[in-house]
Amino acid sequence: MNAQDALRLQQLEDSQAARVCISDYMRLCDSLDSPETVQAIGALFTADACWEGIGEPYATRLGRHLGREAIVTMMAGYVRQPAHFAMNAHFLCSEALWHEPDGQLKGRWLMLQTSAFSAGGAHLNAAEIRVTFVRDEHAMVMAHFTTRNLFSRPVDHWHAADVLPVPDKK
């Protein structure tokens, strides 16, 4: 294998590892219910990572957190009894991954978040997620994570007791 082929293979492997990283992050955020979950989220970031909400209302409501420990502390604020989220689901789509000329791997996604809160109410949010990934000794991890609100609105509820329509069985 020549050097160019080896680089292309490494870039493909890094892109797949970045997909796994962001997927793990969203899955863990959907079950943000214990200190162990918070530590697992922290492990997906570099020690000096930046996590930030950009634009309004995210810059004010979510803030900017520098360093893995600050990110872990922010995430730990969601762990409480009863749980902050009664139900939370993140959906990622419109993925774009690319390698910058300097070798950095960057990604962009549209994210839909559906949440119901233990305190009552439910919310629908859409955001643009942008991430810079770097390879550590084991996997791709996030060095810079941003989320920018596209829209946000309350909804009545998520799980209705109404009968789910399905075709009649004949």
matplotlib code that plots the C-alpha trace (Angstrom):
import matplotlib.pyplot as plt

x = [0.0, 1.4, 1.3, -1.6, -3.7, -2.7, -3.9, -7.2, -7.8, -7.0, -9.4, -12.1, -11.5, -11.5, -14.7, -16.4, -15.0, -16.3, -19.8, -19.6, -18.4, -21.3, -23.8, -22.5, -22.8, -26.4, -27.3, -25.8, -27.5, -30.8, -30.3, -28.6, -29.4, -26.3, -22.8, -21.5, -23.3, -21.8, -18.3, -18.9, -19.9, -16.7, -14.6, -15.9, -14.1, -10.4, -9.1, -9.1, -12.3, -14.8, -18.6, -20.7, -24.1, -23.9, -26.5, -29.6, -31.0, -28.3, -25.4, -27.3, -29.1, -26.4, -23.3, -19.7, -17.7, -13.9, -12.2, -13.5, -14.1, -16.3, -18.3, -18.8, -19.9, -22.4, -23.8, -23.9, -26.4, -29.0, -28.7, -31.2, -34.1, -36.7, -34.8, -34.8, -35.9, -38.8, -38.1, -35.4, -34.5, -31.9, -32.1, -29.2, -29.4, -27.9, -24.4, -21.4, -17.8, -14.7, -11.0, -9.4, -6.1, -4.4, -5.8, -8.6, -11.8, -14.9, -18.6, -21.9, -25.4, -28.9, -30.3, -33.9, -34.4, -37.7, -38.0, -40.6, -39.7, -40.4, -41.5, -44.2, -44.3, -42.6, -40.4, -39.2, -35.9, -33.9, -30.2, -27.2, -24.3, -20.7, -17.8, -14.1, -12.7, -9.2, -7.8, -6.6, -4.8, -8.0, -10.7, -11.9, -13.0, -14.5, -12.2, -14.8, -18.6, -21.1, -24.9, -26.9, -30.7, -32.7, -36.1, -37.6, -41.2, -43.2, -45.6, -48.5, -47.1, -45.2, -46.8, -50.5, -52.7, -54.7, -54.9, -52.2, -53.9, -52.8, -54.3, -57.1, -55.9, -58.0]
y = [0.0, 3.4, 6.5, 8.0, 4.9, 4.6, 8.2, 7.6, 4.4, 6.2, 9.1, 6.6, 4.8, 8.1, 9.2, 6.0, 6.4, 10.0, 8.7, 6.2, 9.0, 11.4, 8.5, 7.4, 11.0, 11.3, 7.9, 8.8, 12.2, 10.4, 8.5, 11.1, 9.6, 8.7, 9.9, 6.9, 8.2, 11.7, 10.2, 8.2, 11.5, 13.1, 10.3, 11.3, 14.7, 15.7, 17.0, 20.6, 20.4, 23.2, 22.6, 25.6, 26.8, 29.4, 32.0, 32.7, 31.2, 28.5, 30.8, 32.2, 29.0, 26.4, 28.5, 27.7, 25.0, 24.7, 21.4, 17.9, 18.6, 21.6, 19.6, 16.8, 19.3, 20.9, 17.4, 16.4, 19.2, 17.2, 14.2, 14.4, 12.6, 12.6, 12.7, 16.0, 14.1, 11.7, 10.9, 12.3, 11.3, 12.8, 12.2, 13.1, 13.6, 15.5, 14.4, 15.9, 14.8, 16.3, 16.5, 19.9, 20.4, 20.5, 17.0, 18.0, 16.0, 18.1, 17.1, 18.8, 17.4, 18.5, 17.3, 16.9, 16.5, 15.4, 15.8, 15.2, 16.6, 15.0, 18.4, 18.4, 19.6, 18.5, 20.2, 19.9, 21.4, 21.4, 22.4, 22.4, 20.4, 21.1, 19.0, 19.0, 15.5, 14.3, 10.9, 9.9, 6.7, 4.6, 6.4, 9.6, 12.1, 15.6, 18.6, 21.3, 20.8, 23.5, 23.4, 26.2, 26.4, 26.4, 26.2, 25.4, 25.0, 23.4, 20.6, 19.1, 15.6, 12.9, 9.6, 9.5, 6.6, 6.9, 3.7, 3.4, 3.0, -0.2, -2.0, -4.5, -8.1, -10.2]
z = [0.0, -0.9, 1.3, -0.5, -0.1, 3.6, 4.2, 2.4, 4.4, 7.7, 6.7, 6.0, 9.3, 11.2, 9.5, 10.7, 14.2, 14.3, 13.4, 16.3, 18.6, 17.9, 17.9, 21.4, 22.6, 21.5, 22.9, 26.3, 26.3, 25.8, 29.0, 31.1, 34.5, 36.4, 37.2, 35.1, 32.1, 32.6, 32.9, 29.7, 27.9, 29.2, 27.8, 24.3, 24.6, 24.6, 28.0, 26.6, 24.6, 24.1, 24.2, 23.3, 22.4, 19.7, 18.7, 20.7, 22.7, 23.1, 23.8, 26.9, 28.0, 27.3, 27.6, 26.7, 28.7, 28.3, 29.2, 29.8, 33.5, 32.7, 30.2, 32.7, 35.3, 32.9, 32.0, 35.7, 36.2, 34.3, 36.6, 39.4, 41.0, 39.5, 36.2, 34.3, 31.1, 31.4, 27.7, 25.5, 21.9, 19.5, 15.8, 13.6, 9.8, 6.9, 7.8, 6.3, 7.2, 5.7, 6.3, 6.3, 4.5, 8.0, 8.7, 11.1, 10.7, 10.9, 10.9, 10.6, 11.3, 11.6, 14.9, 16.1, 19.8, 21.3, 25.0, 27.7, 31.2, 34.5, 35.8, 33.0, 29.4, 26.3, 23.7, 20.1, 19.2, 16.0, 15.9, 13.7, 15.3, 14.3, 15.7, 15.3, 16.0, 16.8, 17.2, 20.6, 21.4, 21.3, 19.1, 17.6, 20.3, 20.1, 20.5, 19.7, 19.8, 18.9, 18.8, 17.2, 17.6, 14.4, 16.1, 19.5, 20.6, 23.3, 22.3, 24.2, 24.9, 23.2, 24.2, 23.7, 24.9, 21.6, 19.7, 17.0, 13.6, 11.8, 8.8, 9.7, 9.7, 7.3]

ax = plt.figure().add_subplot(projection="3d")
ax.plot(x, y, z, "-o")
ax.set_aspect("equal")
plt.show()
